[in-house]
């Protein structure tokens, strides 16, 4: 076998390995979308069209696989983190934009976000990932509404953060069964009551 043949065979193995790894991640994300947040290795392998034993050629264990799937989904959603509005805009515009931005983000990341919250108590890496994401979103809101949250309203930061969180989105959309439009309206009304109760008038 020539050097070229050896190189081609090696490249082929790498491509197959990469394709199989992505198939496993796709399978796990599909299971997340179906509400199965802690599937067995057999279930994941069957969905991916592989043998259970072959899963662990690509991942150390199911925990490593879960982390990889959640991380990939969150990385894909990073462009949605941009709020599309700056802190100098009127409060009403900022409120409307942050609500719309958060809804887009949470709609895109809902399955892995739910899985992360189910698994976090057992997986320090996933728990740290959740903490990092929450901290980023909190700082984003604090910066956007810095003028509204100055002085005596500084203690409202936590409430504003909660209203803009995935957990609140889940309660409104899933627990209360609100439509997207009603969810948006509820969040806009609540944030406006906290941040601009007098409609911009002192």
Secondary structure, DSSP 8 states (H G I E B T S, - for coil): --HHHHHHHHHHHHHHHHHHHHHHHHHHHHHHHTT-SS--HHHHHHHHTS-HHHHTTT-SSHHHHHHHHHHHHHHHTGGGG--S--TTS-HHHHHHHHHHHHHHHHHHHHHHHHHHHHHTTT-HHHHHHHHHHHHHHHHHHHHHTTTTTSGGGGGGHHHHHHHTSHHHHHIIIIIS---HHHHHHHHHHHHHHHH-TTTT--
